[in-house]
Amino acid sequence: MQSYVDPLKRVRLTQCHQCYSWDGHLRPQCDKLGQEQLCFKCGETGHKPSQCVKEPCCLNCEGDHPVTARCCTIYKAELEIVLRDLKNQTITEYQDSRVSQTHQEIEQDASAPPPGHGQYSGPTRCCGPGLWGPG
């Protein structure tokens, strides 16, 4: 049996492979397309990442990790925004579907007579023992 994984925990941000921004655009839409490619390890130009011998430096937060690292504070901040928006959207979609479902239930209930309508089956013991005599 497979365990449930919250879809919000599997969210990954899209990163441009030209400027390495986490803002959701891709390389073909990047306004820096055509400029020299930056090394994702050190953030500098003039060499390929496979030839990089410098210390890692994130272009987004200036931390000591490659720009692709998910431990980046900028990545985490952007992810929190996306997760909040997705959660709000999910809650809203749930509420909208629940309201719609409730309206359908009300319409169905309005068209059907109430249970026991027109029939008297005598008193019921709904308020505890002894109300209608020994029981």
Long-range contacts (C-beta under 8 A, 24 or more apart in sequence): 8-83, 8-86, 8-87, 8-90, 11-79, 11-82, 11-83, 11-86, 13-75, 13-78, 13-79, 13-82, 15-68, 19-59, 20-59, 20-60, 20-67, 20-68, 21-60, 22-60, 22-72, 22-74, 22-75, 22-78, 23-78, 38-67, 40-66, 40-67, 40-68, 41-66, 41-67, 43-67
